[in-house]
Amino acid sequence: MRHLSTRSRRLVAALAAGATVAGLAATSAAAAPAPAAPLAAGPGQGTCKTFDDPQFNGWTSYDELTRQLAQLERTSGGRVQVELAGHTQQGRDLYTARVGTGDRVLLVQSAIHGNERTGTEALLGILKKLGSGNDPATRRALENVTLVAMPMVNPDGGELNRRANVIAWDDVVGQYPQLAGAPRAWYHSLTGDGIAQPGFDLNRDFNPDLDYVPQPEDLPGEQTDAGFFLSPESRAIRDVYVGLQQEFGAVDAVVDLHHMGPCDELTGGPQDGKHISVSLDYPPLGVNDGAAYLGDWPLLDQDKSRRYALAVADGIQAKYGAQSPLAAVGRYFHPDAREYAGQGRSAFALNGSATVLFEVRGQSDDLGQKLHGMLVQSVRTGVESLIDAMATGEVDTLDGDAFFELPDYGWEDAD
């Protein structure tokens, strides 16, 4: 076993700095409201239980993530390479963990909404397996795929157990003086999740023009528009993507790991009427599969994104069987007109990457321990299935239209 690398020493040293901000989580928890009453589910479905009380037990904190990444790099003998990718507004480090040497590149980001944590746990498990495994599937993945994971891209929001990051508009103007006097971006709020601190919904802060510099005439924008790269977290994700483009020529796929509501029920399929566990989506770019964007962004390939999403669904269902709660997979809310050009998955798709959205059941503070573990396992299996389908080339042979055969959860006729 080799000695701790320079990167690992830096990770361990970061713990001291992290300790100065660790009190934020405790402050937030102390101010939390009492648990809400359970929400009733349909007949035969049991109780769909949710909690308002932020529950940190069982979830990896920022400080724990820092320690675990250092340990993964050390115990993998360097097979997992951890790098500093940037800093949050509050000074926390943002990390990438890279494993594999293949030509096909998969970038996976998690916890861009700070209270959506299953992806962090799943990625740590995947990195541990790829970092130490020697079975045929692991060797195949390492030889054919380069996985770059960003396990926690909004730790400031995560430590407060809330969706948004933490940044005041005055700080944005300080970074971009040309915005003085301009209205705030539409996705910047003065409070969030009951916490009186300003911040962005980071998943609206992306632009397909990866060189975009914020301009006052573009503000405040609308929810259908591209975002403005106003936060350091979104810029760090953008910079990782650009770096991989420069190194490999293209980023094959980007996966974005999220949470959704806790009580949605599948419509159709072998688990009709049961709670959906994981929903999947391709980029929401408006009518006719984003046709309006193709003139400026000819690399957009919506069918490719659907093939990659289908590889996830197929892998989960193949492992657990059609009736397992872990395999209650469907399509995420996606009426034809739904349009969010400012989401990272949309911006990167317009640059030619397949992009896949995971939405798992419930926010992190909705979940009891049993459901927590089940959903982490579903997410991990889904990402691992995609890695294997990329490594074998299976993802290139799937029929993207078969994605539409997955069940929805009652929104098929939505406007």
C-alpha positions as CSV (number, residue, x, y, z in Angstrom):
1,M,0.0,0.0,0.0
2,R,1.5,3.3,-1.0
3,H,1.8,6.4,1.2
4,L,-1.0,9.1,1.3
5,S,-0.7,11.1,-1.9
6,T,-0.5,14.9,-2.1
7,R,-4.2,14.9,-3.1
8,S,-5.1,12.8,-0.1
9,R,-3.1,14.9,2.3
10,R,-4.9,17.9,1.0
11,L,-8.3,16.2,1.6
12,V,-7.4,15.3,5.1
13,A,-6.2,18.9,5.8
14,A,-9.5,20.2,4.5
15,L,-11.2,18.6,7.5
16,A,-9.8,21.3,9.7
17,A,-11.4,24.0,7.6
18,G,-14.6,22.0,7.4
19,A,-14.9,22.0,11.2
20,T,-15.4,25.8,11.2
21,V,-18.6,25.4,9.3
22,A,-19.9,22.1,10.8
23,G,-22.2,24.0,13.2
24,L,-24.5,25.1,10.4
25,A,-26.1,21.7,10.3
26,A,-26.8,21.6,14.0
27,T,-28.2,25.1,13.9
28,S,-30.6,24.1,11.1
29,A,-31.7,21.0,12.9
30,A,-32.3,22.8,16.1
31,A,-34.7,25.2,14.3
32,A,-36.6,22.4,12.5
33,P,-40.4,22.1,12.9
34,A,-42.0,19.0,14.4
35,P,-42.6,16.0,12.2
36,A,-45.5,16.1,9.9
37,A,-48.3,13.6,9.9
38,P,-47.9,10.7,7.5
39,L,-49.5,11.1,4.1
40,A,-52.1,8.4,3.2
41,A,-51.5,6.2,0.2
42,G,-53.9,4.3,-2.0
43,P,-55.7,1.2,-0.9
44,G,-53.3,-1.7,-0.3
45,Q,-50.3,0.6,-0.6
46,G,-49.6,1.0,3.1
47,T,-48.6,4.4,4.5
48,C,-46.5,6.9,2.5
49,K,-44.7,8.4,5.5
50,T,-42.8,11.7,5.3
51,F,-41.0,13.8,7.9
52,D,-40.3,17.6,8.1
53,D,-37.6,16.9,10.6
54,P,-34.1,17.1,8.9
55,Q,-32.6,13.7,9.5
56,F,-28.8,13.6,9.1
57,N,-28.3,10.1,10.7
58,G,-27.3,7.7,8.0
59,W,-26.4,10.3,5.4
60,T,-22.8,11.2,4.5
61,S,-21.9,14.7,5.6
62,Y,-19.4,17.0,3.9
63,D,-16.7,16.2,6.4
64,E,-17.4,12.5,6.1
65,L,-17.2,12.7,2.3
66,T,-13.8,14.4,2.5
67,R,-12.5,11.6,4.7
68,Q,-14.0,8.8,2.6
69,L,-12.6,10.2,-0.6
70,A,-9.1,10.4,0.9
71,Q,-9.5,6.8,2.1
72,L,-10.7,5.6,-1.3
73,E,-7.8,7.1,-3.1
74,R,-5.4,5.6,-0.6
75,T,-6.9,2.1,-0.4
76,S,-7.3,1.9,-4.2
77,G,-3.6,2.4,-4.7
78,G,-4.3,5.4,-6.9
79,R,-6.9,3.6,-9.1
80,V,-9.4,6.2,-7.8
81,Q,-7.9,9.7,-8.3
82,V,-9.4,12.5,-6.3
83,E,-9.0,16.1,-7.4
84,L,-10.1,19.5,-6.2
85,A,-12.6,20.9,-8.7
86,G,-13.5,24.2,-7.1
87,H,-15.0,25.8,-4.0
88,T,-18.4,26.8,-2.9
89,Q,-19.4,30.3,-1.9
90,Q,-18.8,29.4,1.8
91,G,-15.4,27.9,1.0
92,R,-16.0,24.2,1.0
93,D,-14.1,22.1,-1.5
94,L,-15.7,20.5,-4.5
95,Y,-14.2,17.2,-5.5
96,T,-14.0,14.9,-8.5
97,A,-13.2,11.2,-8.1
98,R,-12.0,9.6,-11.3
99,V,-11.6,5.9,-12.0
100,G,-11.0,3.9,-15.2
101,T,-9.0,4.5,-18.3
102,G,-11.5,3.9,-21.1
103,D,-12.2,6.2,-24.0
104,R,-15.9,6.5,-23.2
105,V,-16.5,9.2,-20.6
106,L,-19.3,9.3,-18.0
107,L,-19.7,12.3,-15.7
108,V,-22.0,11.8,-12.8
109,Q,-23.0,14.5,-10.4
110,S,-25.0,14.3,-7.2
111,A,-26.6,16.5,-4.5
112,I,-26.8,19.6,-6.7
113,H,-29.9,20.1,-4.5
114,G,-28.5,19.8,-1.0
115,N,-31.3,17.8,0.5
116,E,-31.1,15.0,-2.2
117,R,-28.5,12.6,-0.9
118,T,-29.0,9.1,-2.2
119,G,-26.7,9.7,-5.1
120,T,-23.8,10.6,-2.9
121,E,-24.1,7.2,-1.1
122,A,-24.5,5.3,-4.3
123,L,-21.4,7.0,-5.9
124,L,-19.2,6.2,-2.9
125,G,-20.2,2.5,-3.2
126,I,-19.5,2.5,-6.9
127,L,-16.1,4.1,-6.4
128,K,-15.2,1.6,-3.7
129,K,-16.1,-1.3,-6.0
130,L,-14.3,0.0,-9.0
131,G,-11.3,1.1,-6.9
132,S,-10.7,-2.4,-5.5
133,G,-12.6,-5.0,-7.5
134,N,-11.0,-7.4,-9.9
135,D,-14.1,-9.3,-11.2
136,P,-14.7,-9.4,-15.0
137,A,-17.3,-6.7,-15.0
138,T,-15.1,-4.3,-13.0
139,R,-12.1,-5.0,-15.3
140,R,-14.3,-4.4,-18.4
141,A,-15.6,-1.1,-16.9
142,L,-12.1,0.1,-16.0
143,E,-10.7,-0.7,-19.5
144,N,-13.5,0.9,-21.5
145,V,-15.0,3.7,-19.4
146,T,-13.6,6.7,-17.6
147,L,-16.0,7.5,-14.7
148,V,-15.7,11.0,-13.2
149,A,-17.9,11.4,-10.2
150,M,-18.8,14.6,-8.4
151,P,-20.5,13.1,-5.3
152,M,-21.6,16.4,-3.6
153,V,-21.8,19.5,-5.7
154,N,-23.8,21.6,-3.2
155,P,-22.4,20.9,0.2
156,D,-23.4,24.4,1.5
157,G,-27.0,23.6,0.9
158,G,-26.5,20.0,2.1
159,E,-25.2,21.1,5.5
160,L,-28.5,23.1,5.9
161,N,-30.5,20.2,4.5
162,R,-32.0,22.5,1.9
163,R,-32.3,22.6,-1.9
164,A,-30.5,25.8,-2.7
165,N,-26.9,26.8,-2.2
166,V,-26.0,29.9,-0.1
167,I,-25.0,33.1,-1.8
168,A,-26.2,36.7,-1.6
169,W,-27.0,38.7,-4.7
170,D,-24.5,41.3,-3.6
171,D,-21.8,38.6,-3.8
172,V,-22.8,37.8,-7.3
173,V,-22.5,41.4,-8.3
174,G,-19.2,41.6,-6.6
175,Q,-18.0,38.8,-8.9
176,Y,-19.7,40.4,-12.0
177,P,-19.7,44.2,-11.5
178,Q,-21.4,44.6,-14.9
179,L,-24.6,43.2,-13.2
180,A,-24.9,46.2,-10.8
181,G,-28.4,47.5,-11.0
182,A,-29.7,44.5,-13.0
183,P,-32.6,42.5,-11.5
184,R,-31.8,39.3,-9.7
185,A,-31.9,36.1,-11.8
186,W,-35.4,34.5,-11.6
187,Y,-33.9,31.4,-9.9
188,H,-32.3,33.3,-7.0
189,S,-34.3,33.4,-3.8
190,L,-33.9,35.3,-0.6
191,T,-34.9,32.3,1.5
192,G,-35.2,28.6,1.0
193,D,-36.8,25.6,2.8
194,G,-37.6,27.8,5.8
195,I,-34.0,29.1,6.2
196,A,-33.6,32.9,5.8
197,Q,-30.4,32.7,3.7
198,P,-30.3,33.6,0.0
199,G,-29.3,31.2,-2.7
200,F,-29.8,29.7,-6.2
201,D,-31.5,26.7,-7.5
202,L,-28.2,25.5,-9.0
203,N,-30.0,23.2,-11.4
204,R,-31.1,26.3,-13.3
205,D,-27.7,28.0,-13.5
206,F,-26.3,26.4,-16.7
207,N,-25.9,27.6,-20.3
208,P,-25.1,25.6,-23.4
209,D,-22.6,28.3,-24.3
210,L,-19.9,27.0,-22.1
211,D,-18.0,30.3,-22.4
212,Y,-21.0,32.5,-21.5
213,V,-20.3,35.5,-19.3
214,P,-23.3,37.0,-17.4
215,Q,-24.8,40.1,-19.1
216,P,-27.2,42.5,-17.4
217,E,-29.5,42.6,-20.4
218,D,-30.1,38.8,-20.0
219,L,-31.5,39.2,-16.5
220,P,-33.8,38.2,-14.8
221,G,-34.5,35.6,-17.5
222,E,-37.3,33.0,-17.5
223,Q,-37.6,29.4,-16.5
224,T,-37.5,28.2,-20.1
225,D,-34.2,30.1,-20.7
226,A,-30.6,29.1,-20.3
227,G,-29.0,30.1,-17.0
228,F,-26.1,32.4,-16.4
229,F,-23.3,30.5,-14.5
230,L,-23.7,32.9,-11.5
231,S,-22.6,30.4,-8.8
232,P,-19.2,28.9,-8.2
233,E,-20.7,25.4,-7.9
234,S,-22.2,25.5,-11.4
235,R,-19.1,27.0,-12.9
236,A,-17.0,24.2,-11.3
237,I,-19.3,21.5,-12.9
238,R,-19.0,23.4,-16.2
239,D,-15.2,23.5,-15.9
240,V,-15.0,19.8,-15.2
241,Y,-17.1,19.1,-18.3
242,V,-15.0,21.4,-20.5
243,G,-11.8,19.8,-19.2
244,L,-13.1,16.3,-20.1
245,Q,-14.1,17.6,-23.6
246,Q,-10.6,18.9,-24.1
247,E,-9.0,15.7,-22.9
248,F,-11.2,13.2,-24.7
249,G,-12.8,15.2,-27.5
250,A,-16.3,14.5,-26.2
251,V,-18.1,13.5,-23.0
252,D,-20.3,10.5,-23.9
253,A,-22.8,11.0,-21.1
254,V,-23.7,13.1,-18.0
255,V,-25.9,11.6,-15.3
256,D,-27.7,13.9,-12.7
257,L,-28.9,12.3,-9.5
258,H,-32.0,13.8,-7.8
259,H,-35.0,13.1,-5.6
260,M,-38.7,13.6,-6.3
261,G,-42.0,13.4,-4.3
262,P,-42.4,10.4,-2.0
263,C,-45.9,9.2,-2.9
264,D,-46.3,8.9,-6.7
265,E,-47.7,5.7,-8.0
266,L,-46.9,4.0,-11.3
267,T,-49.5,4.0,-14.1
268,G,-49.2,0.8,-16.1
269,G,-46.5,-1.8,-16.3
270,P,-45.9,-4.8,-14.0
271,Q,-46.1,-2.6,-10.9
272,D,-49.2,-0.6,-11.8
273,G,-50.5,1.3,-8.7
274,K,-47.3,0.8,-6.6
275,H,-45.0,3.6,-5.5
276,I,-42.4,4.5,-8.1
277,S,-38.9,4.1,-6.8
278,V,-36.8,5.6,-9.6
279,S,-37.9,7.8,-12.5
280,L,-35.7,8.6,-15.5
281,D,-35.7,11.3,-18.0
282,Y,-34.0,12.8,-21.1
283,P,-33.5,16.5,-21.6
284,P,-36.6,18.7,-21.3
285,L,-36.1,21.0,-24.3
286,G,-39.7,21.8,-25.5
287,V,-41.8,20.6,-28.4
288,N,-40.7,18.3,-31.2
289,D,-37.8,16.9,-29.2
290,G,-36.1,20.3,-28.9
291,A,-36.2,21.0,-32.6
292,A,-36.0,24.7,-32.0
293,Y,-32.4,24.3,-30.7
294,L,-30.9,22.2,-33.5
295,G,-30.0,25.2,-35.6
296,D,-27.6,26.5,-33.0
297,W,-26.8,23.2,-31.3
298,P,-26.7,20.5,-34.0
299,L,-25.0,18.0,-31.7
300,L,-28.3,17.5,-29.7
301,D,-29.3,13.8,-29.9
302,Q,-32.4,13.1,-27.8
303,D,-32.6,9.5,-29.0
304,K,-29.1,8.9,-27.6
305,S,-30.2,10.3,-24.2
306,R,-33.2,8.0,-24.2
307,R,-31.0,5.0,-25.1
308,Y,-28.8,5.7,-22.1
309,A,-31.8,6.1,-19.8
310,L,-33.2,2.8,-21.1
311,A,-29.9,1.1,-20.3
312,V,-30.4,2.2,-16.7
313,A,-34.0,0.9,-16.5
314,D,-33.1,-2.4,-18.2
315,G,-30.2,-3.0,-15.8
316,I,-32.3,-2.3,-12.7
317,Q,-35.2,-4.5,-13.8
318,A,-32.8,-7.3,-15.0
319,K,-31.1,-7.4,-11.6
320,Y,-34.1,-7.3,-9.3
321,G,-37.0,-8.7,-11.4
322,A,-40.2,-7.0,-12.5
323,Q,-42.0,-7.1,-9.2
324,S,-39.3,-5.9,-6.8
325,P,-39.7,-2.5,-5.2
326,L,-36.2,-1.8,-6.2
327,A,-37.3,-2.2,-9.9
328,A,-40.3,0.1,-9.7
329,V,-38.9,2.3,-12.5
330,G,-40.7,4.7,-14.8
331,R,-40.5,7.9,-16.8
332,Y,-40.1,11.3,-15.1
333,F,-42.7,14.0,-15.7
334,H,-42.1,15.1,-19.3
335,P,-45.0,16.5,-21.3
336,D,-43.9,17.5,-24.8
337,A,-43.8,21.3,-24.0
338,R,-41.7,21.0,-20.9
339,E,-38.6,23.2,-21.4
340,Y,-35.7,23.9,-19.0
341,A,-32.7,25.0,-21.0
342,G,-30.9,26.1,-17.8
343,Q,-30.6,22.7,-16.3
344,G,-27.2,21.1,-16.6
345,R,-28.6,18.0,-18.3
346,S,-30.0,20.3,-21.0
347,A,-26.9,22.4,-21.5
348,F,-24.6,19.4,-21.8
349,A,-27.0,17.6,-24.1
350,L,-26.9,20.6,-26.4
351,N,-23.1,20.1,-26.5
352,G,-23.6,16.5,-27.7
353,S,-23.6,14.4,-24.5
354,A,-26.3,11.9,-23.7
355,T,-27.8,13.1,-20.4
356,V,-29.9,11.1,-17.9
357,L,-31.9,12.3,-15.0
358,F,-32.5,10.0,-12.0
359,E,-35.3,11.0,-9.6
360,V,-35.7,8.7,-6.6
361,R,-38.6,8.6,-4.3
362,G,-38.7,11.2,-1.5
363,Q,-36.3,13.9,-0.2
364,S,-33.5,12.7,2.1
365,D,-35.4,13.8,5.2
366,D,-38.6,11.9,4.0
367,L,-36.9,8.5,4.2
368,G,-36.8,5.9,6.9
369,Q,-33.7,3.7,7.1
370,K,-35.2,0.8,5.1
371,L,-36.4,2.9,2.2
372,H,-33.1,4.9,2.4
373,G,-31.1,1.7,1.8
374,M,-33.4,0.4,-0.9
375,L,-33.2,3.6,-2.9
376,V,-29.5,3.9,-2.6
377,Q,-29.1,0.4,-3.9
378,S,-31.5,1.2,-6.9
379,V,-29.5,4.3,-7.8
380,R,-26.2,2.4,-7.5
381,T,-27.5,-0.5,-9.7
382,G,-28.8,2.0,-12.3
383,V,-25.4,3.8,-12.6
384,E,-23.5,0.5,-12.6
385,S,-25.8,-0.8,-15.3
386,L,-25.1,2.2,-17.5
387,I,-21.4,1.9,-17.0
388,D,-21.5,-1.8,-18.1
389,A,-23.7,-1.0,-21.1
390,M,-21.2,1.7,-22.1
391,A,-18.3,-0.7,-21.6
392,T,-19.9,-3.5,-23.7
393,G,-21.4,-1.2,-26.3
394,E,-24.9,-2.4,-25.6
395,V,-26.1,1.2,-25.1
396,D,-25.4,1.8,-28.8
397,T,-27.7,-0.9,-29.9
398,L,-30.8,-0.1,-27.9
399,D,-34.0,1.3,-29.4
400,G,-34.5,4.8,-27.9
401,D,-38.2,4.6,-28.7
402,A,-38.5,1.7,-26.2
403,F,-37.9,4.3,-23.5
404,F,-41.5,5.4,-24.0
405,E,-42.8,1.9,-23.1
406,L,-41.7,2.5,-19.5
407,P,-44.7,3.5,-17.3
408,D,-45.3,7.0,-16.1
409,Y,-47.1,8.1,-12.9
410,G,-50.3,9.6,-14.1
411,W,-49.0,12.5,-16.2
412,E,-49.2,11.1,-19.7
413,D,-52.0,13.6,-20.8
414,A,-50.6,16.6,-18.9
415,D,-50.3,19.9,-20.8
